[in-house]
Amino acid sequence: MKHISIDIHFVRDLVQQGKLKVQHVCTVDQLADCLTKPLSKSRHRLLRNKIGVTNGTPILRGRVRPTK
């Protein structure tokens, strides 16, 4: 818990100095949900595309040869 307390104070100090502005993010716009919550396939795809994560299809073509 100590590292969380340090982070909270660090962010609070930056906000008080005017170096950081904290804004509320509506649940609909929360991009991190893609990485932290179970979502429907369509919602996951939408958020994944918004953060620029590829769909997982391989870029390289070819086949892996079995080792002997």
PDB file of N, H, CA, C and O in Angstrom:
ATOM      1  N   MET A   1       0.813  -1.206   0.000  1.00  0.00           N
ATOM      2  CA  MET A   1       0.000   0.000   0.000  1.00  0.00           C
ATOM      3  C   MET A   1       0.854   1.267   0.000  1.00  0.00           C
ATOM      4  O   MET A   1       0.383   2.325  -0.417  1.00  0.00           O
ATOM      5  N   LYS A   2       2.090   1.176   0.456  1.00  0.00           N
ATOM      6  H   LYS A   2       2.473   0.317   0.795  1.00  0.00           H
ATOM      7  CA  LYS A   2       2.921   2.364   0.563  1.00  0.00           C
ATOM      8  C   LYS A   2       3.151   3.017  -0.799  1.00  0.00           C
ATOM      9  O   LYS A   2       3.107   4.242  -0.911  1.00  0.00           O
ATOM     10  N   HIS A   3       3.402   2.195  -1.857  1.00  0.00           N
ATOM     11  H   HIS A   3       3.438   1.199  -1.766  1.00  0.00           H
ATOM     12  CA  HIS A   3       3.649   2.771  -3.173  1.00  0.00           C
ATOM     13  C   HIS A   3       2.411   3.486  -3.709  1.00  0.00           C
ATOM     14  O   HIS A   3       2.535   4.466  -4.444  1.00  0.00           O
ATOM     15  N   ILE A   4       1.218   3.009  -3.351  1.00  0.00           N
ATOM     16  H   ILE A   4       1.117   2.213  -2.753  1.00  0.00           H
ATOM     17  CA  ILE A   4      -0.009   3.694  -3.770  1.00  0.00           C
ATOM     18  C   ILE A   4      -0.100   5.056  -3.093  1.00  0.00           C
ATOM     19  O   ILE A   4      -0.461   6.043  -3.734  1.00  0.00           O
ATOM     20  N   SER A   5       0.220   5.117  -1.822  1.00  0.00           N
ATOM     21  H   SER A   5       0.513   4.316  -1.301  1.00  0.00           H
ATOM     22  CA  SER A   5       0.188   6.394  -1.093  1.00  0.00           C
ATOM     23  C   SER A   5       1.162   7.393  -1.703  1.00  0.00           C
ATOM     24  O   SER A   5       0.843   8.575  -1.828  1.00  0.00           O
ATOM     25  N   ILE A   6       2.335   6.929  -2.079  1.00  0.00           N
ATOM     26  H   ILE A   6       2.594   5.968  -1.977  1.00  0.00           H
ATOM     27  CA  ILE A   6       3.328   7.815  -2.702  1.00  0.00           C
ATOM     28  C   ILE A   6       2.799   8.335  -4.033  1.00  0.00           C
ATOM     29  O   ILE A   6       2.926   9.522  -4.333  1.00  0.00           O
ATOM     30  N   ASP A   7       2.198   7.439  -4.842  1.00  0.00           N
ATOM     31  H   ASP A   7       2.095   6.475  -4.599  1.00  0.00           H
ATOM     32  CA  ASP A   7       1.634   7.845  -6.135  1.00  0.00           C
ATOM     33  C   ASP A   7       0.531   8.881  -5.962  1.00  0.00           C
ATOM     34  O   ASP A   7       0.470   9.859  -6.707  1.00  0.00           O
ATOM     35  N   ILE A   8      -0.335   8.667  -4.984  1.00  0.00           N
ATOM     36  H   ILE A   8      -0.285   7.873  -4.378  1.00  0.00           H
ATOM     37  CA  ILE A   8      -1.438   9.603  -4.749  1.00  0.00           C
ATOM     38  C   ILE A   8      -0.892  10.986  -4.402  1.00  0.00           C
ATOM     39  O   ILE A   8      -1.372  11.994  -4.922  1.00  0.00           O
ATOM     40  N   HIS A   9       0.089  11.034  -3.542  1.00  0.00           N
ATOM     41  H   HIS A   9       0.479  10.215  -3.120  1.00  0.00           H
ATOM     42  CA  HIS A   9       0.677  12.326  -3.158  1.00  0.00           C
ATOM     43  C   HIS A   9       1.401  12.980  -4.335  1.00  0.00           C
ATOM     44  O   HIS A   9       1.341  14.199  -4.497  1.00  0.00           O
ATOM     45  N   PHE A  10       2.075  12.188  -5.146  1.00  0.00           N
ATOM     46  H   PHE A  10       2.123  11.198  -5.015  1.00  0.00           H
ATOM     47  CA  PHE A  10       2.774  12.715  -6.318  1.00  0.00           C
ATOM     48  C   PHE A  10       1.783  13.365  -7.284  1.00  0.00           C
ATOM     49  O   PHE A  10       2.002  14.483  -7.749  1.00  0.00           O
ATOM     50  N   VAL A  11       0.700  12.661  -7.578  1.00  0.00           N
ATOM     51  H   VAL A  11       0.521  11.753  -7.200  1.00  0.00           H
ATOM     52  CA  VAL A  11      -0.317  13.201  -8.490  1.00  0.00           C
ATOM     53  C   VAL A  11      -0.974  14.429  -7.869  1.00  0.00           C
ATOM     54  O   VAL A  11      -1.168  15.436  -8.549  1.00  0.00           O
ATOM     55  N   ARG A  12      -1.314  14.356  -6.603  1.00  0.00           N
ATOM     56  H   ARG A  12      -1.156  13.537  -6.051  1.00  0.00           H
ATOM     57  CA  ARG A  12      -1.946  15.496  -5.922  1.00  0.00           C
ATOM     58  C   ARG A  12      -1.067  16.742  -6.008  1.00  0.00           C
ATOM     59  O   ARG A  12      -1.563  17.838  -6.267  1.00  0.00           O
ATOM     60  N   ASP A  13       0.230  16.575  -5.794  1.00  0.00           N
ATOM     61  H   ASP A  13       0.634  15.684  -5.584  1.00  0.00           H
ATOM     62  CA  ASP A  13       1.149  17.710  -5.862  1.00  0.00           C
ATOM     63  C   ASP A  13       1.184  18.306  -7.275  1.00  0.00           C
ATOM     64  O   ASP A  13       1.198  19.527  -7.429  1.00  0.00           O
ATOM     65  N   LEU A  14       1.197  17.466  -8.289  1.00  0.00           N
ATOM     66  H   LEU A  14       1.185  16.474  -8.164  1.00  0.00           H
ATOM     67  CA  LEU A  14       1.200  17.957  -9.677  1.00  0.00           C
ATOM     68  C   LEU A  14      -0.081  18.715 -10.002  1.00  0.00           C
ATOM     69  O   LEU A  14      -0.047  19.728 -10.701  1.00  0.00           O
ATOM     70  N   VAL A  15      -1.200  18.230  -9.501  1.00  0.00           N
ATOM     71  H   VAL A  15      -1.228  17.407  -8.933  1.00  0.00           H
ATOM     72  CA  VAL A  15      -2.475  18.918  -9.720  1.00  0.00           C
ATOM     73  C   VAL A  15      -2.452  20.279  -9.033  1.00  0.00           C
ATOM     74  O   VAL A  15      -2.873  21.278  -9.616  1.00  0.00           O
ATOM     75  N   GLN A  16      -1.971  20.320  -7.816  1.00  0.00           N
ATOM     76  H   GLN A  16      -1.629  19.509  -7.342  1.00  0.00           H
ATOM     77  CA  GLN A  16      -1.913  21.584  -7.074  1.00  0.00           C
ATOM     78  C   GLN A  16      -0.970  22.589  -7.732  1.00  0.00           C
ATOM     79  O   GLN A  16      -1.195  23.797  -7.647  1.00  0.00           O
ATOM     80  N   GLN A  17       0.083  22.098  -8.386  1.00  0.00           N
ATOM     81  H   GLN A  17       0.265  21.118  -8.454  1.00  0.00           H
ATOM     82  CA  GLN A  17       1.028  22.974  -9.081  1.00  0.00           C
ATOM     83  C   GLN A  17       0.509  23.403 -10.454  1.00  0.00           C
ATOM     84  O   GLN A  17       1.111  24.258 -11.103  1.00  0.00           O
ATOM     85  N   GLY A  18      -0.586  22.823 -10.893  1.00  0.00           N
ATOM     86  H   GLY A  18      -1.075  22.129 -10.366  1.00  0.00           H
ATOM     87  CA  GLY A  18      -1.136  23.150 -12.200  1.00  0.00           C
ATOM     88  C   GLY A  18      -0.421  22.455 -13.352  1.00  0.00           C
ATOM     89  O   GLY A  18      -0.640  22.807 -14.511  1.00  0.00           O
ATOM     90  N   LYS A  19       0.424  21.479 -13.057  1.00  0.00           N
ATOM     91  H   LYS A  19       0.601  21.192 -12.115  1.00  0.00           H
ATOM     92  CA  LYS A  19       1.151  20.750 -14.097  1.00  0.00           C
ATOM     93  C   LYS A  19       0.347  19.584 -14.658  1.00  0.00           C
ATOM     94  O   LYS A  19       0.677  19.041 -15.713  1.00  0.00           O
ATOM     95  N   LEU A  20      -0.702  19.207 -13.953  1.00  0.00           N
ATOM     96  H   LEU A  20      -0.970  19.647 -13.096  1.00  0.00           H
ATOM     97  CA  LEU A  20      -1.524  18.077 -14.363  1.00  0.00           C
ATOM     98  C   LEU A  20      -2.980  18.434 -14.141  1.00  0.00           C
ATOM     99  O   LEU A  20      -3.346  18.979 -13.099  1.00  0.00           O
ATOM    100  N   LYS A  21      -3.802  18.125 -15.123  1.00  0.00           N
ATOM    101  H   LYS A  21      -3.504  17.683 -15.969  1.00  0.00           H
ATOM    102  CA  LYS A  21      -5.233  18.367 -14.999  1.00  0.00           C
ATOM    103  C   LYS A  21      -5.936  17.021 -15.035  1.00  0.00           C
ATOM    104  O   LYS A  21      -5.754  16.247 -15.975  1.00  0.00           O
ATOM    105  N   VAL A  22      -6.728  16.742 -14.032  1.00  0.00           N
ATOM    106  H   VAL A  22      -6.877  17.370 -13.268  1.00  0.00           H
ATOM    107  CA  VAL A  22      -7.440  15.486 -13.921  1.00  0.00           C
ATOM    108  C   VAL A  22      -8.876  15.706 -14.361  1.00  0.00           C
ATOM    109  O   VAL A  22      -9.539  16.642 -13.914  1.00  0.00           O
ATOM    110  N   GLN A  23      -9.359  14.822 -15.256  1.00  0.00           N
ATOM    111  H   GLN A  23      -8.821  14.062 -15.619  1.00  0.00           H
ATOM    112  CA  GLN A  23     -10.731  14.934 -15.738  1.00  0.00           C
ATOM    113  C   GLN A  23     -11.434  13.595 -15.600  1.00  0.00           C
ATOM    114  O   GLN A  23     -10.809  12.537 -15.672  1.00  0.00           O
ATOM    115  N   HIS A  24     -12.742  13.658 -15.401  1.00  0.00           N
ATOM    116  H   HIS A  24     -13.250  14.518 -15.342  1.00  0.00           H
ATOM    117  CA  HIS A  24     -13.553  12.454 -15.327  1.00  0.00           C
ATOM    118  C   HIS A  24     -13.674  11.840 -16.716  1.00  0.00           C
ATOM    119  O   HIS A  24     -13.849  12.555 -17.702  1.00  0.00           O
ATOM    120  N   VAL A  25     -13.583  10.527 -16.792  1.00  0.00           N
ATOM    121  H   VAL A  25     -13.441   9.946 -15.991  1.00  0.00           H
ATOM    122  CA  VAL A  25     -13.785   9.816 -18.053  1.00  0.00           C
ATOM    123  C   VAL A  25     -15.033   8.961 -17.894  1.00  0.00           C
ATOM    124  O   VAL A  25     -15.097   8.098 -17.018  1.00  0.00           O
ATOM    125  N   CYS A  26     -16.014   9.202 -18.739  1.00  0.00           N
ATOM    126  H   CYS A  26     -15.962   9.902 -19.451  1.00  0.00           H
ATOM    127  CA  CYS A  26     -17.267   8.460 -18.719  1.00  0.00           C
ATOM    128  C   CYS A  26     -16.978   6.982 -19.004  1.00  0.00           C
ATOM    129  O   CYS A  26     -16.046   6.667 -19.744  1.00  0.00           O
ATOM    130  N   THR A  27     -17.751   6.095 -18.435  1.00  0.00           N
ATOM    131  H   THR A  27     -18.507   6.350 -17.833  1.00  0.00           H
ATOM    132  CA  THR A  27     -17.564   4.666 -18.628  1.00  0.00           C
ATOM    133  C   THR A  27     -17.563   4.283 -20.107  1.00  0.00           C
ATOM    134  O   THR A  27     -16.811   3.397 -20.514  1.00  0.00           O
ATOM    135  N   VAL A  28     -18.378   4.923 -20.896  1.00  0.00           N
ATOM    136  H   VAL A  28     -18.989   5.642 -20.565  1.00  0.00           H
ATOM    137  CA  VAL A  28     -18.465   4.616 -22.324  1.00  0.00           C
ATOM    138  C   VAL A  28     -17.141   4.904 -23.022  1.00  0.00           C
ATOM    139  O   VAL A  28     -16.802   4.234 -23.997  1.00  0.00           O
ATOM    140  N   ASP A  29     -16.401   5.872 -22.547  1.00  0.00           N
ATOM    141  H   ASP A  29     -16.676   6.416 -21.755  1.00  0.00           H
ATOM    142  CA  ASP A  29     -15.144   6.282 -23.178  1.00  0.00           C
ATOM    143  C   ASP A  29     -13.898   5.694 -22.509  1.00  0.00           C
ATOM    144  O   ASP A  29     -12.780   6.046 -22.884  1.00  0.00           O
ATOM    145  N   GLN A  30     -14.069   4.812 -21.534  1.00  0.00           N
ATOM    146  H   GLN A  30     -14.977   4.526 -21.229  1.00  0.00           H
ATOM    147  CA  GLN A  30     -12.937   4.280 -20.785  1.00  0.00           C
ATOM    148  C   GLN A  30     -12.220   3.195 -21.591  1.00  0.00           C
ATOM    149  O   GLN A  30     -12.670   2.051 -21.645  1.00  0.00           O
ATOM    150  N   LEU A  31     -11.107   3.565 -22.211  1.00  0.00           N
ATOM    151  H   LEU A  31     -10.741   4.494 -22.167  1.00  0.00           H
ATOM    152  CA  LEU A  31     -10.375   2.649 -23.078  1.00  0.00           C
ATOM    153  C   LEU A  31      -9.740   1.487 -22.317  1.00  0.00           C
ATOM    154  O   LEU A  31      -9.563   0.407 -22.880  1.00  0.00           O
ATOM    155  N   ALA A  32      -9.399   1.693 -21.059  1.00  0.00           N
ATOM    156  H   ALA A  32      -9.542   2.570 -20.602  1.00  0.00           H
ATOM    157  CA  ALA A  32      -8.752   0.645 -20.275  1.00  0.00           C
ATOM    158  C   ALA A  32      -9.665  -0.545 -20.033  1.00  0.00           C
ATOM    159  O   ALA A  32      -9.181  -1.630 -19.710  1.00  0.00           O
ATOM    160  N   ASP A  33     -10.975  -0.370 -20.182  1.00  0.00           N
ATOM    161  H   ASP A  33     -11.368   0.511 -20.445  1.00  0.00           H
ATOM    162  CA  ASP A  33     -11.901  -1.486 -19.998  1.00  0.00           C
ATOM    163  C   ASP A  33     -11.552  -2.648 -20.915  1.00  0.00           C
ATOM    164  O   ASP A  33     -11.785  -3.806 -20.567  1.00  0.00           O
ATOM    165  N   CYS A  34     -11.000  -2.349 -22.073  1.00  0.00           N
ATOM    166  H   CYS A  34     -10.811  -1.409 -22.355  1.00  0.00           H
ATOM    167  CA  CYS A  34     -10.613  -3.376 -23.041  1.00  0.00           C
ATOM    168  C   CYS A  34      -9.593  -4.339 -22.436  1.00  0.00           C
ATOM    169  O   CYS A  34      -9.559  -5.514 -22.801  1.00  0.00           O
ATOM    170  N   LEU A  35      -8.782  -3.860 -21.536  1.00  0.00           N
ATOM    171  H   LEU A  35      -8.809  -2.906 -21.239  1.00  0.00           H
ATOM    172  CA  LEU A  35      -7.711  -4.664 -20.952  1.00  0.00           C
ATOM    173  C   LEU A  35      -8.037  -5.191 -19.559  1.00  0.00           C
ATOM    174  O   LEU A  35      -7.308  -6.029 -19.029  1.00  0.00           O
ATOM    175  N   THR A  36      -9.137  -4.702 -18.955  1.00  0.00           N
ATOM    176  H   THR A  36      -9.729  -4.021 -19.386  1.00  0.00           H
ATOM    177  CA  THR A  36      -9.384  -5.037 -17.554  1.00  0.00           C
ATOM    178  C   THR A  36     -10.718  -5.697 -17.274  1.00  0.00           C
ATOM    179  O   THR A  36     -10.923  -6.192 -16.166  1.00  0.00           O
ATOM    180  N   LYS A  37     -11.651  -5.726 -18.248  1.00  0.00           N
ATOM    181  H   LYS A  37     -11.484  -5.324 -19.148  1.00  0.00           H
ATOM    182  CA  LYS A  37     -12.988  -6.250 -17.975  1.00  0.00           C
ATOM    183  C   LYS A  37     -13.434  -7.211 -19.068  1.00  0.00           C
ATOM    184  O   LYS A  37     -13.009  -7.101 -20.219  1.00  0.00           O
ATOM    185  N   PRO A  38     -14.297  -8.155 -18.694  1.00  0.00           N
ATOM    186  CA  PRO A  38     -14.897  -8.994 -19.739  1.00  0.00           C
ATOM    187  C   PRO A  38     -15.934  -8.162 -20.495  1.00  0.00           C
ATOM    188  O   PRO A  38     -16.835  -7.586 -19.887  1.00  0.00           O
ATOM    189  N   LEU A  39     -15.806  -8.103 -21.807  1.00  0.00           N
ATOM    190  H   LEU A  39     -15.074  -8.571 -22.301  1.00  0.00           H
ATOM    191  CA  LEU A  39     -16.694  -7.289 -22.635  1.00  0.00           C
ATOM    192  C   LEU A  39     -17.270  -8.131 -23.763  1.00  0.00           C
ATOM    193  O   LEU A  39     -16.760  -9.205 -24.084  1.00  0.00           O
ATOM    194  N   SER A  40     -18.338  -7.624 -24.354  1.00  0.00           N
ATOM    195  H   SER A  40     -18.752  -6.752 -24.094  1.00  0.00           H
ATOM    196  CA  SER A  40     -18.858  -8.285 -25.544  1.00  0.00           C
ATOM    197  C   SER A  40     -17.815  -8.193 -26.651  1.00  0.00           C
ATOM    198  O   SER A  40     -16.943  -7.324 -26.624  1.00  0.00           O
ATOM    199  N   LYS A  41     -17.911  -9.081 -27.606  1.00  0.00           N
ATOM    200  H   LYS A  41     -18.619  -9.786 -27.628  1.00  0.00           H
ATOM    201  CA  LYS A  41     -16.928  -9.110 -28.695  1.00  0.00           C
ATOM    202  C   LYS A  41     -16.908  -7.785 -29.448  1.00  0.00           C
ATOM    203  O   LYS A  41     -15.836  -7.284 -29.788  1.00  0.00           O
ATOM    204  N   SER A  42     -18.084  -7.210 -29.714  1.00  0.00           N
ATOM    205  H   SER A  42     -18.955  -7.617 -29.438  1.00  0.00           H
ATOM    206  CA  SER A  42     -18.138  -5.948 -30.466  1.00  0.00           C
ATOM    207  C   SER A  42     -17.558  -4.786 -29.662  1.00  0.00           C
ATOM    208  O   SER A  42     -16.864  -3.935 -30.217  1.00  0.00           O
ATOM    209  N   ARG A  43     -17.839  -4.747 -28.360  1.00  0.00           N
ATOM    210  H   ARG A  43     -18.404  -5.438 -27.909  1.00  0.00           H
ATOM    211  CA  ARG A  43     -17.305  -3.664 -27.504  1.00  0.00           C
ATOM    212  C   ARG A  43     -15.782  -3.786 -27.379  1.00  0.00           C
ATOM    213  O   ARG A  43     -15.062  -2.790 -27.443  1.00  0.00           O
ATOM    214  N   HIS A  44     -15.308  -5.023 -27.201  1.00  0.00           N
ATOM    215  H   HIS A  44     -15.893  -5.832 -27.150  1.00  0.00           H
ATOM    216  CA  HIS A  44     -13.870  -5.257 -27.102  1.00  0.00           C
ATOM    217  C   HIS A  44     -13.172  -4.822 -28.385  1.00  0.00           C
ATOM    218  O   HIS A  44     -12.127  -4.174 -28.336  1.00  0.00           O
ATOM    219  N   ARG A  45     -13.742  -5.174 -29.527  1.00  0.00           N
ATOM    220  H   ARG A  45     -14.591  -5.701 -29.567  1.00  0.00           H
ATOM    221  CA  ARG A  45     -13.149  -4.816 -30.823  1.00  0.00           C
ATOM    222  C   ARG A  45     -13.105  -3.298 -30.984  1.00  0.00           C
ATOM    223  O   ARG A  45     -12.099  -2.756 -31.441  1.00  0.00           O
ATOM    224  N   LEU A  46     -14.177  -2.612 -30.614  1.00  0.00           N
ATOM    225  H   LEU A  46     -14.994  -3.053 -30.243  1.00  0.00           H
ATOM    226  CA  LEU A  46     -14.234  -1.147 -30.733  1.00  0.00           C
ATOM    227  C   LEU A  46     -13.138  -0.490 -29.892  1.00  0.00           C
ATOM    228  O   LEU A  46     -12.389   0.351 -30.390  1.00  0.00           O
ATOM    229  N   LEU A  47     -13.048  -0.874 -28.622  1.00  0.00           N
ATOM    230  H   LEU A  47     -13.657  -1.556 -28.218  1.00  0.00           H
ATOM    231  CA  LEU A  47     -12.049  -0.266 -27.739  1.00  0.00           C
ATOM    232  C   LEU A  47     -10.634  -0.638 -28.162  1.00  0.00           C
ATOM    233  O   LEU A  47      -9.730   0.195 -28.102  1.00  0.00           O
ATOM    234  N   ARG A  48     -10.437  -1.873 -28.587  1.00  0.00           N
ATOM    235  H   ARG A  48     -11.171  -2.550 -28.636  1.00  0.00           H
ATOM    236  CA  ARG A  48      -9.118  -2.318 -29.056  1.00  0.00           C
ATOM    237  C   ARG A  48      -8.661  -1.479 -30.244  1.00  0.00           C
ATOM    238  O   ARG A  48      -7.500  -1.078 -30.320  1.00  0.00           O
ATOM    239  N   ASN A  49      -9.569  -1.220 -31.157  1.00  0.00           N
ATOM    240  H   ASN A  49     -10.513  -1.545 -31.095  1.00  0.00           H
ATOM    241  CA  ASN A  49      -9.228  -0.403 -32.318  1.00  0.00           C
ATOM    242  C   ASN A  49      -8.926   1.041 -31.929  1.00  0.00           C
ATOM    243  O   ASN A  49      -8.051   1.674 -32.520  1.00  0.00           O
ATOM    244  N   LYS A  50      -9.642   1.559 -30.941  1.00  0.00           N
ATOM    245  H   LYS A  50     -10.352   1.044 -30.461  1.00  0.00           H
ATOM    246  CA  LYS A  50      -9.406   2.938 -30.499  1.00  0.00           C
ATOM    247  C   LYS A  50      -8.022   3.134 -29.897  1.00  0.00           C
ATOM    248  O   LYS A  50      -7.429   4.203 -30.045  1.00  0.00           O
ATOM    249  N   ILE A  51      -7.500   2.108 -29.217  1.00  0.00           N
ATOM    250  H   ILE A  51      -7.982   1.240 -29.098  1.00  0.00           H
ATOM    251  CA  ILE A  51      -6.168   2.253 -28.622  1.00  0.00           C
ATOM    252  C   ILE A  51      -5.073   1.773 -29.558  1.00  0.00           C
ATOM    253  O   ILE A  51      -3.893   1.836 -29.214  1.00  0.00           O
ATOM    254  N   GLY A  52      -5.453   1.289 -30.747  1.00  0.00           N
ATOM    255  H   GLY A  52      -6.412   1.238 -31.026  1.00  0.00           H
ATOM    256  CA  GLY A  52      -4.465   0.942 -31.756  1.00  0.00           C
ATOM    257  C   GLY A  52      -3.855  -0.443 -31.618  1.00  0.00           C
ATOM    258  O   GLY A  52      -2.773  -0.692 -32.149  1.00  0.00           O
ATOM    259  N   VAL A  53      -4.521  -1.344 -30.920  1.00  0.00           N
ATOM    260  H   VAL A  53      -5.400  -1.141 -30.488  1.00  0.00           H
ATOM    261  CA  VAL A  53      -4.019  -2.708 -30.791  1.00  0.00           C
ATOM    262  C   VAL A  53      -4.513  -3.504 -31.994  1.00  0.00           C
ATOM    263  O   VAL A  53      -5.688  -3.432 -32.356  1.00  0.00           O
ATOM    264  N   THR A  54      -3.615  -4.259 -32.608  1.00  0.00           N
ATOM    265  H   THR A  54      -2.661  -4.318 -32.315  1.00  0.00           H
ATOM    266  CA  THR A  54      -4.000  -5.028 -33.791  1.00  0.00           C
ATOM    267  C   THR A  54      -4.918  -6.174 -33.410  1.00  0.00           C
ATOM    268  O   THR A  54      -5.056  -6.521 -32.237  1.00  0.00           O
ATOM    269  N   ASN A  55      -5.528  -6.738 -34.399  1.00  0.00           N
ATOM    270  H   ASN A  55      -5.416  -6.457 -35.351  1.00  0.00           H
ATOM    271  CA  ASN A  55      -6.506  -7.800 -34.152  1.00  0.00           C
ATOM    272  C   ASN A  55      -5.884  -9.160 -33.895  1.00  0.00           C
ATOM    273  O   ASN A  55      -6.613 -10.122 -33.653  1.00  0.00           O
ATOM    274  N   GLY A  56      -4.588  -9.274 -33.938  1.00  0.00           N
ATOM    275  H   GLY A  56      -3.996  -8.492 -34.135  1.00  0.00           H
ATOM    276  CA  GLY A  56      -3.929 -10.516 -33.600  1.00  0.00           C
ATOM    277  C   GLY A  56      -3.608 -11.413 -34.782  1.00  0.00           C
ATOM    278  O   GLY A  56      -2.988 -12.460 -34.599  1.00  0.00           O
ATOM    279  N   THR A  57      -4.010 -11.036 -35.989  1.00  0.00           N
ATOM    280  H   THR A  57      -4.514 -10.185 -36.137  1.00  0.00           H
ATOM    281  CA  THR A  57      -3.647 -11.859 -37.132  1.00  0.00           C
ATOM    282  C   THR A  57      -2.163 -11.687 -37.398  1.00  0.00           C
ATOM    283  O   THR A  57      -1.637 -10.582 -37.269  1.00  0.00           O
ATOM    284  N   PRO A  58      -1.488 -12.747 -37.763  1.00  0.00           N
ATOM    285  CA  PRO A  58      -0.048 -12.658 -37.969  1.00  0.00           C
ATOM    286  C   PRO A  58       0.320 -11.770 -39.156  1.00  0.00           C
ATOM    287  O   PRO A  58      -0.346 -11.786 -40.191  1.00  0.00           O
ATOM    288  N   ILE A  59       1.372 -11.009 -38.989  1.00  0.00           N
ATOM    289  H   ILE A  59       1.913 -10.996 -38.148  1.00  0.00           H
ATOM    290  CA  ILE A  59       1.854 -10.135 -40.056  1.00  0.00           C
ATOM    291  C   ILE A  59       2.688 -10.947 -41.042  1.00  0.00           C
ATOM    292  O   ILE A  59       2.636 -10.722 -42.251  1.00  0.00           O
ATOM    293  N   LEU A  60       3.450 -11.883 -40.514  1.00  0.00           N
ATOM    294  H   LEU A  60       3.493 -12.065 -39.532  1.00  0.00           H
ATOM    295  CA  LEU A  60       4.331 -12.685 -41.357  1.00  0.00           C
ATOM    296  C   LEU A  60       3.567 -13.865 -41.950  1.00  0.00           C
ATOM    297  O   LEU A  60       2.714 -14.462 -41.293  1.00  0.00           O
ATOM    298  N   ARG A  61       3.874 -14.181 -43.159  1.00  0.00           N
ATOM    299  H   ARG A  61       4.566 -13.696 -43.694  1.00  0.00           H
ATOM    300  CA  ARG A  61       3.256 -15.324 -43.821  1.00  0.00           C
ATOM    301  C   ARG A  61       4.260 -16.472 -43.860  1.00  0.00           C
ATOM    302  O   ARG A  61       5.468 -16.244 -43.803  1.00  0.00           O
ATOM    303  N   GLY A  62       3.786 -17.651 -43.954  1.00  0.00           N
ATOM    304  H   GLY A  62       2.804 -17.836 -44.000  1.00  0.00           H
ATOM    305  CA  GLY A  62       4.668 -18.797 -44.036  1.00  0.00           C
ATOM    306  C   GLY A  62       4.272 -19.868 -43.047  1.00  0.00           C
ATOM    307  O   GLY A  62       3.234 -19.785 -42.391  1.00  0.00           O
ATOM    308  N   ARG A  63       5.108 -20.860 -42.955  1.00  0.00           N
ATOM    309  H   ARG A  63       5.951 -20.927 -43.488  1.00  0.00           H
ATOM    310  CA  ARG A  63       4.780 -21.947 -42.069  1.00  0.00           C
ATOM    311  C   ARG A  63       5.990 -22.293 -41.220  1.00  0.00           C
ATOM    312  O   ARG A  63       7.131 -22.134 -41.654  1.00  0.00           O
ATOM    313  N   VAL A  64       5.747 -22.748 -40.054  1.00  0.00           N
ATOM    314  H   VAL A  64       4.820 -22.877 -39.701  1.00  0.00           H
ATOM    315  CA  VAL A  64       6.818 -23.137 -39.144  1.00  0.00           C
ATOM    316  C   VAL A  64       7.169 -24.583 -39.433  1.00  0.00           C
ATOM    317  O   VAL A  64       6.296 -25.451 -39.427  1.00  0.00           O
ATOM    318  N   ARG A  65       8.421 -24.843 -39.683  1.00  0.00           N
ATOM    319  H   ARG A  65       9.130 -24.138 -39.688  1.00  0.00           H
ATOM    320  CA  ARG A  65       8.878 -26.215 -39.957  1.00  0.00           C
ATOM    321  C   ARG A  65       9.105 -26.931 -38.637  1.00  0.00           C
ATOM    322  O   ARG A  65       9.697 -26.378 -37.710  1.00  0.00           O
ATOM    323  N   PRO A  66       8.635 -28.150 -38.564  1.00  0.00           N
ATOM    324  CA  PRO A  66       8.849 -28.903 -37.306  1.00  0.00           C
ATOM    325  C   PRO A  66      10.335 -29.209 -37.114  1.00  0.00           C
ATOM    326  O   PRO A  66      11.063 -29.453 -38.076  1.00  0.00           O
ATOM    327  N   THR A  67      10.758 -29.193 -35.881  1.00  0.00           N
ATOM    328  H   THR A  67      10.166 -28.995 -35.099  1.00  0.00           H
ATOM    329  CA  THR A  67      12.154 -29.514 -35.567  1.00  0.00           C
ATOM    330  C   THR A  67      12.291 -31.030 -35.454  1.00  0.00           C
ATOM    331  O   THR A  67      11.348 -31.731 -35.087  1.00  0.00           O
ATOM    332  N   LYS A  68      13.480 -31.517 -35.776  1.00  0.00           N
ATOM    333  H   LYS A  68      14.247 -30.948 -36.074  1.00  0.00           H
ATOM    334  CA  LYS A  68      13.717 -32.969 -35.738  1.00  0.00           C
ATOM    335  C   LYS A  68      14.247 -33.418 -34.405  1.00  0.00           C
ATOM    336  O   LYS A  68      14.498 -34.608 -34.210  1.00  0.00           O
TER     337      LYS A  68
END
